[in-house]
Amino acid sequence: MTTRSPSSTLRRGLARFAIPVGVAGVLLAGCAAADSTDSDTTTLTVWGSRGYYLTPEQVAVFTDANPDIKIEAEIVDTDDILERMLRAKDAGQPLPDIIQDDIFLLQAYKDAGLVVPIDDQVAAFEEDDPEAFADVLPIVWEEPTRDGEIMGAAVTANFDILYYNEPWFAEAGVQPPFETYEDLYEATVALKATRPDQIPFTVQALAGEGTTAFKTVLIGSGTPFDGATPDLLSPGGLYTIEWFQRMQAADLLPPQAIAWGEAESRGAFVAGGGMIIDGFSTAGDFVDIGNFDFGTAWGTTLMPIETGVSGTTTGARPTSSRMWSISSGVPEEKMDAAFEFIKFLSSPAYQIPQVLAGGVPPRNEAALNSPEVAEAWPFLTEEIKQGYLDSVGIPSALNAGDVELVLEQLWGEIVTGTDATPEQLAEKYQPQLDALG
């Protein structure tokens, strides 16, 4: 990708940071102007969960614009930030100042007293800089709200979409987008009729690899959730089970998917599959595959949020986010500096470089509509973009992992085939889900 001069959108986002986004340097290069012995320097320890969320360039943008703030950054991609903080607190050791983790763990952080509310800082942000604040999607503050308090900022989120095989769709006369799940089912039938020996709808069902496709349809069909727990006995829950059972019975799902994880299911799609439900960030991996070109080999479209049958409700399109929070270890005199970093994370000055570093969609409208993002992500169509803007946070709770294990068992039965009716399957697994609390 060629380096471009910042657009007007990016310049606006960078205005208060006053340097171009492509700053090079080592992780703390931006701190050169701030002598660590200077009594006016505030040092913030920041733990990021993935490298592309906290790159040297991103840190340099912030610290060059804030020479009185020094960032000591660490990438903790072992997914044990909560455990490390609990151990540190119990041992009376210092906590990091800012952390990033999965949104479903936020309640655990709050209950353990590891993070602090930022309502006053958010209100001041809105009052002091209303134009910049307006670009930040409301879900950034709404999703990390617990017990009426804003406990962080969910500034980016991945988003499940439908990838499809352009040549096969053209051959079968299938034209996206799909208004309902019944339309999507009929399209899959048409694909199978055109190429009987190929896989029209690729999924994964290996235990431990999650239930991406199944949960996406549950939410899209309007299934009610209590925290992370779906109501399988609801019209949406029963419809989802029945829809996938129909797909399996018509040989539209690959039975071998019971042994497939993400890599295998994506490989099957690239090798000639018809469709796959996957996260938006996967598009970047597809782009890197030789002779697999967006717009000719594959395309993107939204999943439906209507079933197409009576008796069900309108669903939604979920996003999966990570939140940034200020820890309870931050003394009052460092709060302004800590929130200054949170504001930076919500701005185009951070969000656009995060995209270019291989990240996920921004929750800042100016960044999302920027020329830099449009060039980097041609697969972010206007349809996909609007779907993302209208999306909701994925239903979550502390028991999300245990819920996933039960859903994997149900999903495995569906993919391999069962004589049980949707009602029987729902009656078998709903009590197991309810028992998780």
JONORRA-V108028 format. One record per pair of residues at least 12 apart in sequence whose C-alpha atoms are under 10 Angstrom apart, sorted by the first residue. I is the first residue (numbers start at 1). GAP is how many residues later the second one is. Records with the same first field share a line. If there is no record, write none. Layout:
BEGIN
I = GAP / GAP
END
This chain:
BEGIN
1 = 355 / 374 / 375
2 = 373 / 374
3 = 19 / 369
4 = 18 / 367 / 368
5 = 15 / 16 / 17 / 367
6 = 14 / 15 / 16 / 343 / 364 / 365 / 366
7 = 363 / 364 / 365
8 = 362 / 363
9 = 339 / 340 / 357 / 358 / 359 / 360 / 361 / 362 / 363
10 = 337 / 338 / 339 / 340 / 341 / 342 / 343 / 356 / 357 / 360 / 361 / 362
11 = 337 / 338
12 = 120 / 335 / 336 / 337 / 354
13 = 119 / 122 / 331 / 333 / 334 / 335 / 336 / 337 / 338 / 339 / 353 / 354
14 = 47 / 48 / 51 / 330 / 333 / 334 / 335 / 336
15 = 50 / 334
16 = 46 / 49 / 50 / 328 / 333
17 = 44 / 45 / 46 / 47 / 48 / 49 / 327 / 332
18 = 43 / 44 / 46 / 47 / 48 / 331
19 = 41 / 42 / 43 / 45 / 46 / 330
20 = 41 / 329
21 = 36 / 37 / 39 / 40 / 41 / 327 / 328 / 329 / 331 / 332
22 = 35 / 36 / 38 / 39 / 331
23 = 33 / 34 / 35 / 36 / 37 / 38 / 41
24 = 32 / 33 / 34 / 36 / 37
25 = 31 / 32 / 34 / 35
26 = 29 / 30 / 31 / 33 / 34
27 = 27 / 28 / 29 / 30 / 31 / 32 / 33 / 44 / 45 / 46 / 47
28 = 28 / 29 / 31 / 32 / 35 / 36 / 42 / 43 / 44 / 45
29 = 27 / 28 / 30 / 31 / 32 / 34 / 35 / 41 / 42
30 = 26 / 27 / 28 / 29 / 30 / 31 / 32 / 33 / 34 / 35 / 36 / 37 / 39 / 40 / 41
31 = 12 / 28 / 29 / 31 / 32 / 33 / 34 / 35 / 36 / 37 / 38 / 39 / 40 / 41
32 = 28 / 31 / 32 / 35 / 38
33 = 30 / 31 / 32 / 33 / 34 / 35 / 36 / 37
34 = 29 / 30 / 32 / 33 / 34 / 35 / 36
35 = 32 / 33 / 34 / 35
36 = 32 / 33 / 34
38 = 30
39 = 29
40 = 27 / 28 / 29
41 = 25 / 26 / 27 / 28 / 29 / 296
42 = 24 / 25 / 26 / 27 / 28 / 29 / 291 / 292 / 294 / 295 / 296
43 = 25 / 26 / 27 / 28 / 29 / 54 / 291 / 294 / 295
44 = 25 / 26 / 27 / 28 / 29 / 52 / 53 / 54 / 286 / 290 / 293 / 294 / 297
45 = 25 / 26 / 27 / 28 / 29 / 50 / 51 / 52 / 53 / 54 / 285 / 293
46 = 25 / 26 / 27 / 28 / 29 / 30 / 49 / 50 / 51 / 52 / 53 / 54 / 278 / 279 / 280 / 281 / 292 / 295
47 = 25 / 26 / 27 / 28 / 29 / 30 / 34 / 49 / 50 / 51 / 52 / 53 / 54 / 277
48 = 25 / 26 / 27 / 28 / 29 / 33 / 50 / 51 / 52 / 53 / 276
49 = 25 / 26 / 27 / 28 / 29 / 30 / 31 / 32 / 50 / 51 / 52 / 53 / 273 / 275
50 = 24 / 25 / 26 / 27 / 28 / 29 / 50 / 51 / 309
51 = 23 / 24 / 25 / 26 / 303 / 306 / 307 / 308
52 = 23 / 301 / 302 / 303 / 304 / 305 / 306 / 307 / 308
53 = 22 / 47 / 103 / 292 / 297 / 298 / 300 / 301 / 302 / 304 / 305 / 306 / 307
54 = 19 / 20 / 21 / 46 / 291 / 296 / 299 / 300 / 303
55 = 18 / 19 / 20 / 295 / 298 / 299 / 302
56 = 17
57 = 293 / 296 / 297 / 300
58 = 286 / 287 / 291 / 292 / 293 / 294 / 295 / 296 / 299
59 = 12 / 13 / 14 / 282 / 285 / 291
61 = 283 / 288 / 289 / 292
62 = 278 / 279 / 282 / 283 / 287 / 288
63 = 278
66 = 271 / 274 / 275
68 = 269
69 = 265 / 268 / 269 / 271 / 272
70 = 267
71 = 26 / 270
72 = 24 / 25
73 = 23 / 25
74 = 22 / 25
75 = 25
76 = 23 / 24 / 25
77 = 24
79 = 21 / 22 / 23
80 = 21
81 = 15 / 18 / 19 / 20
82 = 17 / 18 / 19 / 23 / 24 / 26 / 27 / 30 / 32
83 = 26
85 = 14 / 24 / 27 / 29 / 242
86 = 23 / 26 / 27 / 28
89 = 23 / 24 / 25 / 239 / 240
93 = 236
94 = 235 / 236
95 = 19 / 232 / 233 / 234 / 235
96 = 18 / 230 / 231 / 232 / 233 / 234
97 = 18 / 228 / 229 / 230 / 231 / 232 / 233 / 234 / 237 / 238 / 241
98 = 17 / 54 / 226 / 227 / 228 / 229 / 230 / 231 / 232 / 240 / 241 / 243 / 244
99 = 15 / 16 / 53 / 224 / 225 / 226 / 227 / 228
100 = 52 / 53 / 54 / 222 / 223 / 224 / 225 / 226
101 = 53 / 220 / 221 / 222 / 223 / 224
102 = 52 / 218 / 219 / 220 / 221 / 222
103 = 40 / 41 / 49 / 50 / 51 / 217 / 218 / 219 / 220 / 221 / 290 / 291 / 293 / 294 / 295
104 = 39 / 40 / 123 / 124 / 216 / 217 / 218 / 219 / 290 / 291 / 292 / 293 / 294 / 295 / 296 / 297
105 = 217 / 218 / 291 / 292 / 293 / 294 / 295
106 = 38 / 39 / 40 / 45 / 46 / 216 / 217 / 218 / 219 / 290 / 291 / 292
107 = 37 / 38 / 39 / 40 / 44 / 290 / 291
108 = 289 / 290
109 = 42 / 216 / 218 / 219
110 = 36 / 37 / 41 / 217 / 218
112 = 216
113 = 214 / 215 / 216
114 = 211 / 212 / 213 / 214 / 215
115 = 36 / 37 / 209 / 210 / 211 / 212 / 213 / 214 / 215
116 = 33 / 34 / 35 / 36 / 209 / 210 / 211 / 212 / 213 / 214
117 = 27 / 28 / 29 / 31 / 32 / 33 / 34 / 35 / 208 / 209 / 210 / 211
118 = 23 / 27 / 31 / 32 / 33 / 34 / 35 / 207 / 208 / 217 / 221 / 224
119 = 22 / 26 / 29 / 30 / 31 / 32 / 33
120 = 29 / 30
121 = 29 / 214 / 215 / 218 / 219 / 221 / 222
122 = 19 / 28 / 30 / 31 / 217 / 220 / 221
125 = 214 / 215 / 218
132 = 211 / 214 / 215 / 216 / 232 / 234
133 = 210 / 213 / 214 / 231
134 = 230 / 231 / 232
135 = 211 / 212 / 213 / 228 / 229 / 230 / 231 / 232 / 233
136 = 19 / 207 / 210 / 211 / 212 / 226 / 227 / 228 / 229 / 230 / 231
137 = 17 / 18 / 19 / 209 / 225 / 226 / 227 / 228 / 229 / 252
138 = 16 / 17 / 225 / 226
139 = 14 / 15 / 16 / 17 / 224 / 250 / 251 / 252 / 253 / 254
140 = 12 / 13 / 14 / 15 / 16 / 17 / 181 / 183 / 206 / 222 / 223 / 224 / 253
141 = 12 / 13 / 14 / 182
142 = 12 / 251
143 = 12 / 178 / 179 / 180 / 249 / 250 / 251
144 = 177 / 178 / 179 / 180 / 181 / 249
150 = 175
151 = 172 / 173 / 174 / 175 / 176
152 = 170 / 171 / 172 / 173 / 174 / 175 / 187 / 190
153 = 168 / 169 / 170 / 171 / 172 / 173 / 189 / 190 / 192 / 193
154 = 166 / 167 / 168 / 169 / 170 / 171 / 188 / 191 / 192 / 208 / 209 / 239
155 = 166 / 167 / 168 / 169 / 187 / 188 / 190 / 191 / 192 / 195 / 196 / 205 / 206 / 207 / 208 / 209
156 = 163 / 164 / 165 / 166 / 167 / 168 / 189 / 190 / 195 / 198 / 199 / 203 / 204 / 205 / 206 / 207 / 208
157 = 122 / 123 / 124 / 161 / 162 / 163 / 164 / 165 / 166 / 202 / 203 / 204 / 205 / 206 / 231 / 236
158 = 120 / 121 / 122 / 123 / 124 / 160 / 161 / 162 / 163 / 164 / 201 / 202 / 203 / 204 / 230 / 235
159 = 57 / 119 / 120 / 121 / 122 / 123 / 143 / 158 / 159 / 160 / 161 / 162 / 201 / 202 / 225 / 228 / 229 / 232 / 233 / 234 / 235
160 = 52 / 53 / 56 / 116 / 117 / 118 / 119 / 120 / 121 / 122 / 141 / 142 / 143 / 157 / 158 / 159 / 160 / 228
161 = 52 / 55 / 115 / 116 / 117 / 118 / 119 / 120 / 121 / 122 / 139 / 140 / 141 / 142 / 143 / 156 / 157 / 223 / 226 / 227
162 = 14 / 15 / 51 / 113 / 114 / 115 / 116 / 117 / 118 / 137 / 138 / 139 / 140 / 141 / 142 / 222
163 = 106 / 110 / 111 / 112 / 113 / 114 / 115 / 116 / 117 / 119 / 120 / 135 / 136 / 137 / 138 / 139 / 140 / 216
164 = 12 / 36 / 37 / 105 / 106 / 108 / 109 / 110 / 111 / 112 / 113 / 133 / 134 / 135 / 136 / 137
165 = 26 / 35 / 104 / 105 / 107 / 108 / 109 / 110 / 111 / 129 / 130 / 131 / 132 / 133 / 134 / 135
166 = 108 / 109 / 128 / 129 / 130 / 131 / 132 / 133 / 134
167 = 105 / 107 / 128 / 129 / 130 / 131 / 132
168 = 22 / 23 / 24 / 26 / 27 / 32 / 104 / 105 / 106 / 107 / 129 / 130
169 = 18 / 19 / 21 / 22 / 25 / 31 / 105 / 106 / 129 / 130
170 = 21
171 = 19 / 20 / 23 / 24
172 = 15 / 16 / 17 / 18 / 19 / 20 / 21 / 22 / 23
173 = 14 / 17 / 18 / 21
174 = 12 / 13 / 14 / 16 / 17
175 = 12
176 = 123 / 124 / 125 / 126 / 127
177 = 123 / 124 / 125 / 126 / 127 / 206
178 = 123 / 124 / 125 / 126 / 127 / 128
179 = 123 / 124 / 125 / 126 / 127 / 128 / 129
180 = 40 / 41 / 123 / 124 / 125 / 126 / 127 / 128 / 129
181 = 36 / 39 / 40 / 58 / 59 / 62 / 122 / 123 / 124 / 125 / 126 / 127 / 128
182 = 61 / 122 / 124 / 125 / 126 / 127
183 = 121 / 123 / 124 / 125
184 = 119 / 120 / 123 / 124
185 = 16 / 58 / 59 / 61 / 62 / 67
187 = 13
188 = 12 / 13 / 59 / 62 / 64 / 65 / 86 / 87
189 = 12 / 58 / 61 / 62 / 63
191 = 61 / 82 / 83 / 84
192 = 58 / 59 / 60 / 82
195 = 79
196 = 55 / 56
198 = 54 / 56 / 70 / 73 / 74 / 75 / 76
199 = 52 / 53 / 54 / 55 / 69 / 70 / 72 / 73 / 74 / 75 / 76
200 = 47 / 51 / 52 / 53 / 54 / 69 / 72 / 73 / 74 / 75 / 76
201 = 46 / 47 / 50 / 51 / 52 / 53 / 64 / 67 / 68 / 72 / 73 / 74 / 75 / 76
202 = 50 / 51 / 52 / 53 / 55 / 58 / 62 / 63 / 64 / 65 / 66 / 67 / 70 / 71 / 72 / 73 / 74 / 75
203 = 50 / 51 / 52 / 53 / 54 / 55 / 57 / 58 / 59 / 61 / 62 / 63 / 65 / 66 / 72 / 73 / 74 / 75 / 212
204 = 49 / 50 / 51 / 52 / 53 / 54 / 55 / 56 / 57 / 58 / 59 / 60 / 61 / 62 / 72 / 73 / 207 / 208 / 211
205 = 49 / 50 / 51 / 52 / 53 / 54 / 55 / 56 / 57 / 60 / 203 / 204 / 205 / 206 / 207 / 208 / 209 / 210 / 211
206 = 50 / 51 / 52 / 53 / 54 / 55 / 56 / 58 / 202 / 203 / 205 / 206
207 = 51 / 52 / 53 / 54 / 197 / 198 / 200 / 201 / 202 / 204 / 205
208 = 53 / 193 / 196 / 197 / 200
209 = 50 / 51 / 52 / 53 / 195 / 196 / 199
210 = 51 / 52 / 191 / 194 / 195 / 197 / 198 / 201
211 = 193 / 194 / 196 / 197 / 198 / 199 / 200 / 201
212 = 50 / 65 / 66 / 67 / 192 / 196
213 = 31 / 63 / 64 / 65 / 198
214 = 26 / 27 / 30 / 63 / 193 / 194 / 196 / 197 / 200
215 = 15 / 22 / 25 / 103 / 179 / 180 / 189 / 192 / 196
216 = 24 / 61 / 62 / 87 / 88 / 89 / 99 / 100 / 101 / 102 / 103 / 178
217 = 19 / 20 / 22 / 23 / 24 / 26 / 27 / 60 / 86 / 87 / 88 / 89 / 90 / 98 / 99 / 100 / 101
218 = 12 / 13 / 14 / 18 / 19 / 20 / 21 / 22 / 23 / 87 / 97 / 98
219 = 17 / 18 / 21 / 86 / 95 / 96 / 97 / 98 / 99 / 173 / 175 / 176
220 = 16 / 20 / 83 / 84 / 85 / 86 / 87 / 93 / 94 / 95 / 96 / 97 / 98
221 = 14 / 15 / 16 / 17 / 18 / 19 / 83 / 84 / 85 / 86 / 87 / 91 / 92 / 93 / 94 / 95 / 96
222 = 12 / 13 / 14 / 15 / 17 / 18 / 83 / 84 / 85 / 90 / 91 / 92 / 93 / 94 / 95
223 = 12 / 13 / 14 / 15 / 16 / 17 / 89 / 90 / 91 / 92 / 93
224 = 12 / 13 / 89 / 91 / 171
225 = 12 / 169 / 170 / 171
226 = 169 / 170 / 171 / 208 / 211
227 = 167 / 168 / 169 / 170 / 171 / 172 / 173 / 210
228 = 166 / 167 / 168 / 169 / 170 / 171 / 172 / 173 / 174 / 175 / 176 / 205
229 = 166 / 167 / 168 / 170 / 171 / 173 / 174 / 175 / 178 / 201 / 204 / 205 / 207 / 208
230 = 165 / 173 / 177 / 200 / 203 / 204
231 = 195 / 199 / 202 / 203
232 = 190 / 191 / 193 / 194 / 195 / 196 / 197 / 198 / 199 / 201
233 = 189 / 190 / 191 / 192 / 193 / 194 / 196 / 197
234 = 77 / 78 / 189 / 192
235 = 75 / 76 / 77 / 78
236 = 70 / 71 / 75 / 76 / 77 / 78 / 79
237 = 75 / 185 / 186 / 189
238 = 74 / 183 / 184 / 185 / 186 / 187 / 188
239 = 68 / 70 / 72 / 73 / 183 / 184
240 = 67 / 182
241 = 169 / 170 / 173 / 180 / 181 / 182 / 184 / 185
242 = 172 / 179 / 180 / 181 / 183
243 = 64 / 179
244 = 167 / 170 / 171 / 173 / 178
245 = 166 / 168 / 169 / 170 / 171 / 172 / 173 / 174 / 175 / 176 / 177
246 = 168 / 171
247 = 167 / 168
248 = 166 / 167 / 168 / 169 / 170
249 = 165 / 166 / 167 / 168 / 169
251 = 164
252 = 22
253 = 161 / 162 / 163
254 = 14 / 161 / 162
255 = 157 / 159 / 160 / 161 / 162
256 = 159 / 160
257 = 155 / 158 / 159
258 = 150 / 153 / 154 / 155 / 156 / 157 / 158
259 = 153
262 = 16
265 = 12 / 13
266 = 12 / 16 / 19 / 20
267 = 19
269 = 29
270 = 16 / 19 / 22 / 27 / 28
271 = 21
272 = 25 / 26
274 = 24
275 = 23 / 24 / 25
276 = 24
277 = 23 / 24 / 25 / 26
279 = 40 / 41 / 81
280 = 20 / 39 / 79 / 80 / 81 / 99 / 100 / 104
281 = 74 / 77 / 78 / 79 / 80 / 96
282 = 76 / 78
283 = 15 / 16 / 17 / 94 / 95 / 96 / 97
284 = 74 / 75 / 76 / 92 / 93 / 95
285 = 73
286 = 12
287 = 90 / 92
294 = 84 / 85
295 = 83 / 84
298 = 81
299 = 80 / 82
300 = 79 / 80 / 81 / 83 / 84
301 = 78 / 79 / 80 / 81 / 82 / 83 / 86
302 = 15 / 79 / 81 / 82 / 83 / 84 / 85 / 86
303 = 13 / 14 / 81 / 84
304 = 12 / 13
305 = 12
316 = 71 / 74 / 75 / 76 / 77 / 78
317 = 70 / 71 / 72 / 73 / 74 / 75 / 76 / 77
318 = 69 / 70 / 72 / 73 / 74 / 75 / 76 / 77
319 = 42 / 69 / 72 / 73 / 74 / 75 / 76
320 = 72 / 73 / 74 / 75 / 76
321 = 39 / 40 / 42 / 72 / 73
324 = 17 / 18 / 21
325 = 13 / 14 / 17
326 = 12 / 13 / 15 / 16
345 = 17 / 19
346 = 16 / 17 / 18 / 21
347 = 15 / 16 / 17 / 18 / 19 / 20
348 = 14 / 15 / 16 / 17 / 18 / 19 / 20 / 22
349 = 18
350 = 12 / 17
351 = 12 / 13 / 15 / 16 / 17 / 22
352 = 12 / 14 / 15 / 16 / 18 / 19 / 20 / 21 / 24
353 = 14 / 19 / 20
355 = 12 / 13 / 17 / 18 / 21 / 22
356 = 16 / 17 / 19 / 20 / 21
358 = 18
361 = 12 / 16 / 19 / 24 / 27
362 = 26 / 27
363 = 25 / 26
364 = 25
365 = 20 / 24
368 = 12 / 17 / 20 / 21
369 = 13 / 16
398 = 39
399 = 34 / 37 / 38
400 = 36
402 = 30 / 31 / 34
403 = 29 / 30 / 31 / 32 / 33 / 34
404 = 29
405 = 28
406 = 23 / 24 / 26 / 27 / 30
407 = 22 / 23 / 25 / 26
409 = 20
410 = 15 / 16 / 18 / 19
413 = 12
END
